[in-house]
Amino acid sequence: MSNHAPSLSHLRKHHGDFETMCTQMQQSAAIRFDPVWWGVWQQYIAPCLPEDGHVVDFGCGPGDLFTSLRTRHPRVRLTGVEIQPAMLVAARELAAQLSATIVEADLTQPLPLADASADVAAAVMVLHEMPNPLHALGEMWRVLRPGGALLLYDWVRQPLQTYQSMRTHPEQEGCELDVDVLQHFREHCAYTPDDLVFLAETTGFAVLEVIGRVNNGFAMLALARPG
C-alpha cells in the first residue's frame, strides 16, 4: 500500500477534525446532488453507462452519491475511492448496504484500478485538494474507458468577501476573517472555471459543458474521454 501520510497530513490541516468534516459532508450532500446535478448527469453521463456498467466515484467521501446511483442504476457496479479515515468508515457502512466497493487509495498516487475499467465517474470536491491536479485527472482519464464520461464538481475562484459570506452559518452573525478562513480561501478559490477547463483539456478530456453553481462559487464540468 502507498504511504498515505503526506496526503493525510494535508487533509488534517484542511479538514480539521475528520469526524466533524464527514458529518458536514453528509449534511450538505443534498446541496451538491440536487436536481441540477442529476439533470447534467442524465444529459451527459448516463448515456455512457450501460445497465450493468461500472461507476467510479473518485474521492467518494462518506459515499453520499451511492444511494441515488443505486436507485437510478440498480444493476451497475459501484466503486468509491477514498483515503480520509472517517469518510472511509461511513462509506464502507453504506457500501455494505448497497453492494458497492470502497478502495482505500491516494489520488496523489497511481490508483489500484485497471486501465479503461470504468464507464463513467464522478469527482466531487476533489481537485482543489490536489497538489498536482493534472496527476489526479490523468488517473481519472486512465481509469475511464474511451467513450466514458466524468462529472466534476468543485470550488472555483470568487471574491474573498463572497467566500466569507458563503462560509457563514445561518445561526452566525458573520464568519470571522481569521487565518483558517484565509487558508481555506487560498485552497478553495485557486482555480477559475476556465482554469478547470484548461486542466481537463490538457489531460486529454473533451469538455462537454461547464455550469456555474451556488452563485458561481462552484462549477460543474461534464467531461468525456474521447473514444
ChimeraX attribute file (.defattr): number of C-alpha atoms within 10 A of each C-alpha:
attribute: neighborCount
match mode: 1-to-1
recipient: residues
	/A:1	7
	/A:2	11
	/A:3	10
	/A:4	16
	/A:5	10
	/A:6	11
	/A:7	19
	/A:8	16
	/A:9	11
	/A:10	14
	/A:11	16
	/A:12	14
	/A:13	14
	/A:14	16
	/A:15	16
	/A:16	12
	/A:17	12
	/A:18	17
	/A:19	16
	/A:20	12
	/A:21	19
	/A:22	21
	/A:23	15
	/A:24	11
	/A:25	18
	/A:26	16
	/A:27	11
	/A:28	11
	/A:29	15
	/A:30	12
	/A:31	13
	/A:32	21
	/A:33	16
	/A:34	10
	/A:35	11
	/A:36	14
	/A:37	16
	/A:38	16
	/A:39	13
	/A:40	18
	/A:41	17
	/A:42	13
	/A:43	11
	/A:44	19
	/A:45	22
	/A:46	19
	/A:47	13
	/A:48	17
	/A:49	20
	/A:50	14
	/A:51	13
	/A:52	12
	/A:53	16
	/A:54	18
	/A:55	26
	/A:56	25
	/A:57	24
	/A:58	25
	/A:59	24
	/A:60	26
	/A:61	27
	/A:62	27
	/A:63	27
	/A:64	20
	/A:65	19
	/A:66	23
	/A:67	16
	/A:68	12
	/A:69	17
	/A:70	16
	/A:71	10
	/A:72	12
	/A:73	19
	/A:74	14
	/A:75	14
	/A:76	19
	/A:77	20
	/A:78	23
	/A:79	23
	/A:80	27
	/A:81	25
	/A:82	23
	/A:83	20
	/A:84	25
	/A:85	16
	/A:86	18
	/A:87	22
	/A:88	22
	/A:89	17
	/A:90	18
	/A:91	25
	/A:92	18
	/A:93	14
	/A:94	19
	/A:95	20
	/A:96	11
	/A:97	9
	/A:98	17
	/A:99	14
	/A:100	21
	/A:101	17
	/A:102	24
	/A:103	18
	/A:104	19
	/A:105	22
	/A:106	24
	/A:107	25
	/A:108	20
	/A:109	14
	/A:110	13
	/A:111	19
	/A:112	13
	/A:113	18
	/A:114	11
	/A:115	14
	/A:116	15
	/A:117	17
	/A:118	27
	/A:119	26
	/A:120	28
	/A:121	26
	/A:122	24
	/A:123	22
	/A:124	20
	/A:125	18
	/A:126	19
	/A:127	23
	/A:128	18
	/A:129	17
	/A:130	16
	/A:131	13
	/A:132	12
	/A:133	19
	/A:134	16
	/A:135	16
	/A:136	23
	/A:137	23
	/A:138	18
	/A:139	20
	/A:140	29
	/A:141	26
	/A:142	19
	/A:143	22
	/A:144	26
	/A:145	20
	/A:146	16
	/A:147	14
	/A:148	24
	/A:149	31
	/A:150	30
	/A:151	22
	/A:152	20
	/A:153	23
	/A:154	24
	/A:155	25
	/A:156	23
	/A:157	20
	/A:158	19
	/A:159	10
	/A:160	15
	/A:161	9
	/A:162	11
	/A:163	19
	/A:164	17
	/A:165	13
	/A:166	14
	/A:167	13
	/A:168	13
	/A:169	10
	/A:170	7
	/A:171	6
	/A:172	9
	/A:173	8
	/A:174	13
	/A:175	14
	/A:176	14
	/A:177	12
	/A:178	8
	/A:179	9
	/A:180	12
	/A:181	16
	/A:182	15
	/A:183	12
	/A:184	15
	/A:185	18
	/A:186	13
	/A:187	19
	/A:188	21
	/A:189	19
	/A:190	15
	/A:191	19
	/A:192	16
	/A:193	21
	/A:194	11
	/A:195	13
	/A:196	22
	/A:197	21
	/A:198	14
	/A:199	17
	/A:200	22
	/A:201	16
	/A:202	13
	/A:203	20
	/A:204	16
	/A:205	22
	/A:206	17
	/A:207	18
	/A:208	14
	/A:209	13
	/A:210	18
	/A:211	15
	/A:212	16
	/A:213	18
	/A:214	10
	/A:215	10
	/A:216	14
	/A:217	20
	/A:218	21
	/A:219	20
	/A:220	25
	/A:221	22
	/A:222	23
	/A:223	27
	/A:224	27
	/A:225	22
	/A:226	13
	/A:227	7
